[in-house]
Structures are given as structure tokens and as C-alpha cells.
Amino acid sequence: MSYEEIREQVAKGNAPKVKELTEAALAQGTPPQEILQEGLIPAMDTVGEKFQAGEIFVSEMMIAARAMYASLDLIKPLLATQQSVTKGKAIVGTVKGDLHDIGKNLVAMLMEGGGYEVVDLGINVPPSKFVDAIREQNPDIVLLSALLTTTMPAMEETIRAIEAAGLRGSIAIGVGGAPVTQEFAERIGADFYAPDASAAVSQANRVLAGS
Ligand code: B1M
């Protein structure tokens, strides 16, 4: 097994082969985190570049995403180690209008693995659903994901809705996703920006520790 093979097969959308390569890698003792960072994530970047260049269509992006999940499904239980004491509760969701969930799912997995209880609201989550979930779940952290420049404004809408509901003071809000930047996070009043899923965990730890 090589990471290049995994990347190639994800990009081709060959789910059974990706599953087989992942099983072989895990059997050899490859750390799941490494399969993610060296295999799956760069593969999806290549897929995105090809889409942008007009070399592939949306349907092929979907098939590649499905192949990525063939591996992620195997890795997930290994990343989310069981912890008896949780560091806090996090609500995670992809904002309104946005259907991308691979990055958001990685954030949810690593947060679980990092000791948080995670409530995943899914994709295309309107601001009102975040507000209702905050009321019901009483989380410490809310993590918003957006992959499209056109859905970034929904992050701001969500934060404004949380403020309008009088819930802003009790939670920390983190934002992330490929088009999101530190500058954007500051402009919309988020508490932090995380460029990737592991940074989401370390930023959540930092913010909850009050440093
Ligand atoms: Co879409 N798509 N897509 N897509 N897609 C992108 C995002 C795009 C960049 C491709 C491109 O043109 N190069 C482009 C956006 C352009 C833009 O807005 N600037 C794009 C487009 C245009 C579209 C459609 C509009 C296409 C169309 O229909 N014409 C459409 C929109 C649908 C919608 O949402 N309304 C669309 C649809 C789709 C699919 C359904 C086919 C599929 C999604 C399948 C799924 O998610 N289940 C898809 C895919 C797969 C992609 C690419 C190829 C891969 C995204 C991905 O999963 N990356 C993507 C190109 C790319 O990003 N390279 C693209 C892997 C993932 C691990 O990375 O999601 O960035 P990412 O998450 C990272 C970090 O960003 C961060 O941590 C993660 C892990 O480290 N992170 C957070 C994410 N959320 C966080 C939250 C946090 C912290 C960190 O909280 C604090």
C-alpha cells in the first residue's frame, strides 16, 4: 500500500479498492490520522482542482467523495477513542445552502477523538436550527463549516441569530472550511478560526481553557 495508490483510487472513485487499501494499511499498523492527511485529504484536493479546471463533472466529484467515505468509515471508530470524561459539548454543522459534509464530518470525528461530546446537525443547517439546538443541548462550543464562497454569509447570519436569541454569551463559536479565513472569522465575530480539523480541536481546547 502507498498513499499515492489511495489518492489515485479515491480520485478515480473506486470505493471497493479504497476500502481494500485502507484495510491493508490499517493491518500494517499505519496510523489512521496519516491515511487521512496523506491519502484522503490530498486526493479530494486534486479532485477539486480537476473540477475547477473543467476536467471532471459534479457526478465524478460525488463518486470520489463516496470512495473517500469507504475509507473514512473504517478510520472513524479508530479516531474517536472512547473517553469517560468529556471536555465539553460541541455542536457541529454545515451552514444553510451548503451540502458539503466531508470536512465537517472530520471535524466532528476529531472533536470526539479529542474528548468532546459532539452533536452533529448535518448539512444545510439554517440559523434557526442552530439556535434551537443551542437551547436544547446547552453546548460549550458551536462549530460552523462552509465550503462555498456563496454560503460564507450564512455563517454571519447564524452568529447574528445566536446573538439575537440571547445565547451568544454562553458559547464559543468557531468557523472553518476551505474559503474561510482568520480575517473573515474576526469580521463576523466568531471566537476562532481553524484551518483544519485538528486545529479545530486545539482551538476549542484553547478557548475553553480561557487562554
Ligand atoms: Co463542491 N465545491 N460543489 N462538491 N467540492 C468545492 C468546495 C469547490 C472548491 C470545487 C472547485 O471548484 N474547485 C467549489 C467551491 C467554489 C467556491 O465557492 N469558491 C465547489 C462547488 C462550486 C460546488 C457546487 C456549486 C458544484 C455545482 O453544483 N455546480 C456544488 C454545491 C452544492 C452545495 O453545497 N449547495 C458542489 C457539490 C459538491 C458535491 C456534492 C459533488 C461534493 C460534496 C460531497 C460531500 O461533501 N458529501 C463536492 C466536493 C467533494 C467538493 C470538493 C472536491 C472537496 C471538498 C472536500 O470534501 N474536501 C471541493 C474542492 C476542494 O475543497 N478541494 C469542492 C476534503 C475535506 C477534508 O476538506 O471540506 O476543506 P474541507 O475540510 C477541511 C477544512 O476546510 C476544515 O477541516 C477539514 C479537514 O481538515 N474545516 C473546518 C471544514 N469545516 C470546518 C469547520 C471548522 C473548522 C475546520 O469549525 C471550526
Residues whose N, C-alpha, C, O or C-beta is under 5 A from the ligand:
A	BS01	B1M	I41 M44 D45 V47 G48 E49 F51 Q52 V58 M61 M62 A65 G97 D98 L99 H100 D101 I102 G103 K104 L106 V107 L143 L144 S145 A146 L147 L148 T149 T150 G174 V175 G176 G177 A178 A194 P195 D196 A197 A200
